[in-house]
């Protein structure tokens, strides 16, 4: 379990959370928002540990007391975590949380409630939670985590102190990759460039075979160019088994199209992420005009947002591949 001081990036957020503990001005409810994989949940867990720590040091956990050890071991009785059950957070889950809210804490201090992907609460669950947020017990602290705050009730938003977690810089992701995995500097640079501001995504890319993933993108790109509907629908079926893998593939495809656009406009190898694939860049840059590549980029971005919003994976990928399919006349430039 990380301490607040171990968090990479987000210095202003970390400072504010430290200060709340030191000044004894901890709010009853927080909302951590921002893109997926940038450290919201890690920070929430570190903040929770600091709030429960028996011997905090300058607003951070000591990492050695009984409470810190329990949090690290995942068995602290006063740290409650709620995650979606399937596709949603159900009313029954919020009811269970509420029972704990009104019990006295086991260790006589605060109770901390982490609700991950809180935007996936059903309407009934959200309205039930709202009642608790309106009149929270003195010793309770709620930390809501969401990549889609716009999907939350405005009344829930108004009762939370909000923290925005911005995408991480390439340098921050490189630092995280080197700390958390055995990786060379060159590979860390490439993965960080592909990670889109998300350390979590960088770690996923690193855990897989990057070259295999990029080759799969090229294979799919061949099928997109051919416009063969049967092959495109079969490819969609193959990619639709897992949401996270589908998102990762969409991200890789988006990076590839970004490189094609950059290469087509500049012919500058140093500006592309997949710089070791110059032969393929030259080939495909000749086949597509810039307008078509931009249209495909926009289609991919819409698909990524639908996947993150828990849209049906197969339908999203069907639409993406069919809308991108077909050839493009080369523009004069």
C-alpha positions in Angstrom: 0.0 0.0 0.0 1.3 3.4 -1.0 1.7 6.4 1.3 0.5 9.8 0.1 4.2 10.8 -0.3 4.8 7.8 -2.6 2.2 9.0 -5.2 3.8 10.0 -8.5 2.5 13.4 -9.7 -0.6 15.3 -8.5 1.5 17.4 -6.1 -1.2 20.0 -5.5 -3.8 17.3 -4.6 -1.5 15.5 -2.3 -0.5 18.8 -0.5 -4.2 19.6 0.0 -5.0 16.2 1.4 -1.9 16.4 3.7 -3.0 19.8 5.0 -6.6 18.6 5.7 -5.2 15.9 8.0 -2.6 18.2 9.7 -5.2 21.0 10.2 -7.9 18.5 11.3 -10.2 19.9 8.6 -11.0 16.6 6.8 -14.2 16.9 4.8 -17.0 14.3 5.1 -17.0 13.6 1.3 -14.5 13.7 -1.5 -14.8 13.1 -5.2 -11.6 12.1 -7.1 -12.1 12.5 -10.8 -10.0 12.3 -13.9 -9.0 9.8 -16.7 -8.7 6.1 -15.9 -5.4 4.9 -14.7 -3.8 8.2 -13.5 -3.8 7.4 -9.7 -7.2 8.3 -8.3 -7.7 4.9 -6.6 -4.1 4.7 -5.4 -4.4 8.2 -3.9 -7.8 7.4 -2.3 -6.4 4.3 -0.7 -3.3 6.1 0.6 -5.5 8.9 1.9 -7.7 6.3 3.6 -4.7 4.8 5.3 -3.5 8.2 6.5 -6.9 9.0 7.9 -6.9 5.7 9.9 -3.2 5.8 10.9 -2.6 5.8 14.7 0.6 7.8 14.5 0.4 10.0 11.4 3.5 11.9 10.4 2.9 15.4 8.9 -0.5 14.3 7.5 0.7 10.9 6.1 0.6 7.4 7.3 3.4 5.9 9.4 3.2 2.5 7.7 4.1 0.7 10.9 1.2 1.0 13.3 -1.5 -1.7 13.7 -3.9 0.3 11.6 -1.5 0.8 8.7 -0.6 -2.9 8.7 -4.3 -3.8 8.6 -5.0 -1.4 5.7 -2.0 -2.8 3.8 -3.2 -6.3 4.5 -6.7 -5.5 3.2 -8.4 -6.3 6.5 -9.0 -3.0 8.4 -12.5 -3.2 9.8 -13.0 0.6 9.4 -12.0 0.8 5.8 -14.9 -0.1 3.6 -14.6 -0.4 -0.2 -17.4 -0.7 -2.7 -16.9 -1.6 -6.4 -19.4 -2.4 -9.2 -21.1 -5.8 -8.9 -21.1 -6.7 -12.6 -21.9 -3.6 -14.6 -23.4 -1.5 -11.8 -23.3 -0.6 -8.1 -26.5 -2.0 -6.8 -28.9 -0.6 -4.2 -28.1 -3.5 -1.9 -24.4 -2.6 -1.9 -25.2 0.9 -0.7 -27.6 -0.4 1.9 -24.8 -2.6 3.3 -22.5 0.4 3.3 -25.1 2.5 5.2 -25.4 -0.1 7.9 -21.7 0.3 8.6 -21.9 4.1 8.5 -24.2 4.2 11.5 -22.3 1.7 13.6 -19.5 2.9 15.8 -16.1 2.3 14.3 -14.3 -0.8 15.5 -11.2 1.0 16.6 -12.8 4.2 18.0 -11.7 6.6 15.3 -12.9 7.4 11.8 -14.6 5.1 9.3 -13.5 5.5 5.7 -15.7 4.5 2.7 -14.2 4.2 -0.8 -16.7 3.9 -3.7 -14.9 3.0 -6.9 -16.5 3.9 -10.3 -19.3 5.6 -8.4 -20.8 6.8 -11.6 -22.0 3.2 -12.1 -24.5 3.4 -9.3 -28.0 2.7 -10.3 -30.5 5.6 -9.8 -31.8 3.9 -6.7 -28.3 3.4 -5.3 -27.3 7.0 -6.0 -30.4 8.5 -4.4 -29.9 6.3 -1.3 -26.3 7.4 -1.0 -27.3 11.0 -1.3 -29.4 10.7 1.8 -26.3 9.6 3.8 -24.1 12.4 2.3 -26.7 14.9 3.3 -26.4 14.0 7.0 -23.2 12.0 7.4 -22.1 10.8 10.8 -19.3 12.9 12.3 -16.6 10.2 12.1 -17.3 9.0 8.5 -15.3 10.0 5.4 -16.5 9.1 2.0 -14.1 9.0 -1.0 -15.9 8.7 -4.3 -13.8 7.8 -7.4 -15.0 8.4 -11.0 -13.7 8.9 -14.5 -17.2 10.2 -15.5 -18.4 12.8 -13.0 -20.9 14.1 -15.4 -22.8 10.9 -14.9 -23.3 11.6 -11.2 -26.3 13.4 -9.7 -25.6 17.2 -9.4 -26.7 16.9 -5.7 -24.0 14.3 -5.0 -21.4 16.5 -6.8 -22.4 19.5 -4.6 -21.8 17.6 -1.4 -18.3 16.5 -2.3 -15.0 18.3 -2.2 -13.7 17.6 -5.7 -10.2 16.8 -6.8 -9.2 16.6 -10.5 -6.4 14.2 -11.4 -5.0 15.2 -14.7 -3.2 12.9 -17.2 0.4 12.1 -16.1 3.4 13.4 -18.1 5.6 11.1 -20.0 8.4 11.6 -17.5 6.1 10.7 -14.6 5.0 7.5 -16.3 8.6 6.6 -17.1 9.4 7.1 -13.4 6.5 4.9 -12.4 7.4 2.2 -14.9 11.0 2.1 -13.6 9.8 1.9 -10.0 7.2 -0.8 -10.5 8.8 -3.0 -13.2 12.1 -4.2 -14.5 12.3 -2.2 -17.7 15.0 -0.5 -19.7 15.0 3.3 -20.2 14.4 2.9 -24.0 11.4 0.6 -23.5 10.0 2.8 -20.7 10.2 5.8 -23.1 8.3 4.0 -25.8 5.6 2.6 -23.5 5.2 6.0 -21.7 4.6 7.6 -25.1 1.9 5.0 -25.8 0.2 5.2 -22.4 -1.8 8.3 -23.1 -1.1 9.9 -19.7 -2.1 6.7 -17.7 0.5 4.8 -15.7 -1.9 2.0 -15.3 -2.2 1.7 -19.0 1.6 1.8 -19.3 1.9 -1.1 -16.8 -0.6 -3.1 -18.8 1.3 -2.5 -22.1 4.5 -3.5 -20.4 3.0 -6.7 -19.1 2.0 -7.7 -22.6 4.0 -8.3 -25.8 4.1 -4.8 -27.3 5.3 -6.1 -30.7 2.5 -8.6 -30.8 -0.1 -5.9 -30.0 1.2 -3.6 -32.7 1.3 -6.4 -35.3 -2.3 -7.2 -34.4 -3.2 -3.5 -35.1 -1.5 -3.8 -38.5 -3.4 -6.9 -39.3 -6.7 -5.3 -38.4 -5.7 -2.2 -40.4 -5.3 -4.4 -43.5 -8.8 -5.7 -43.0 -10.2 -2.2 -42.4 -8.6 -1.1 -45.7 -10.0 -4.0 -47.6 -13.5 -3.2 -46.3 -14.5 -6.9 -46.2 -17.6 -6.8 -44.0 -17.4 -10.5 -43.0 -13.8 -10.2 -41.9 -14.4 -7.0 -40.1 -17.3 -8.5 -38.1 -15.2 -11.6 -37.3 -12.4 -9.3 -36.1 -14.9 -7.4 -33.9 -16.0 -10.7 -32.3 -12.4 -11.7 -31.6 -11.7 -8.4 -29.9 -14.9 -8.3 -27.9 -14.2 -10.8 -25.1 -12.8 -8.3 -22.6 -13.5 -4.6 -22.1 -10.0 -3.7 -20.9 -8.3 -5.5 -23.8 -10.7 -3.9 -26.2 -9.9 -0.5 -24.8 -6.2 -1.3 -25.1 -6.5 -2.3 -28.7 -8.5 0.9 -29.5 -5.8 2.9 -27.8 -3.1 1.2 -29.9 -5.1 1.8 -33.1 -5.5 5.5 -32.2 -1.7 5.8 -31.7 -1.1 4.2 -35.0 -3.4 6.6 -36.8 -1.8 9.5 -34.9 1.6 8.4 -36.2 0.2 8.1 -39.8 -1.1 11.7 -39.6 2.2 13.0 -38.2 4.3 11.1 -40.7 2.1 12.2 -43.6 2.4 15.8 -42.7 6.1 16.0 -41.6 8.0 12.9 -42.8 9.9 13.4 -39.5 10.7 10.0 -37.8 11.5 11.7 -34.5 8.0 12.9 -34.1 6.3 9.5 -34.3 5.8 7.0 -31.4 6.2 3.9 -33.5 9.5 5.1 -34.9 10.8 1.6 -35.5 7.9 0.9 -38.0 8.9 3.4 -40.7 8.4 0.9 -43.5 4.7 0.5 -42.5 4.2 4.2 -42.0 5.4 4.9 -45.5 3.2 2.2 -46.9 0.0 3.3 -45.2 0.6 7.1 -45.5 0.4 6.6 -49.3 -2.9 4.8 -49.1 -4.9 7.3 -47.0 -5.5 11.0 -47.3 -5.4 13.2 -44.2 -9.1 13.9 -44.1 -9.9 10.2 -44.0 -7.4 9.6 -41.2 -8.9 12.5 -39.2 -12.4 11.0 -39.6 -11.1 7.6 -38.4 -9.4 9.2 -35.4 -12.7 10.9 -34.5 -14.6 7.5 -34.9 -12.0 5.8 -32.6 -12.3 8.5 -30.0 -16.1 8.1 -29.9 -15.7 4.3 -29.6 -13.2 4.7 -26.7 -15.7 7.0 -24.9 -18.5 4.5 -25.4 -16.4 1.6 -24.1 -15.4 3.6 -21.0 -19.1 4.4 -20.5 -19.7 0.6 -20.4 -21.3 0.4 -23.8 -21.8 -3.0 -25.4 -18.3 -4.1 -26.5 -19.4 -6.0 -29.6 -21.7 -3.3 -30.8 -19.1 -0.5 -30.3 -16.4 -2.4 -32.1 -18.8 -3.5 -34.9 -19.6 0.2 -35.5 -16.0 1.3 -35.3 -14.6 -1.2 -37.8 -17.5 -0.9 -40.2 -17.4 2.9 -40.1 -13.6 2.9 -40.7 -13.7 0.2 -43.4 -13.1 1.0 -47.0 -10.4 2.6 -49.1 -9.4 6.3 -49.4 -8.2 8.1 -52.5 -4.8 9.7 -51.8 -5.0 13.5 -51.6 -2.8 15.7 -53.7 -0.7 16.7 -50.7 
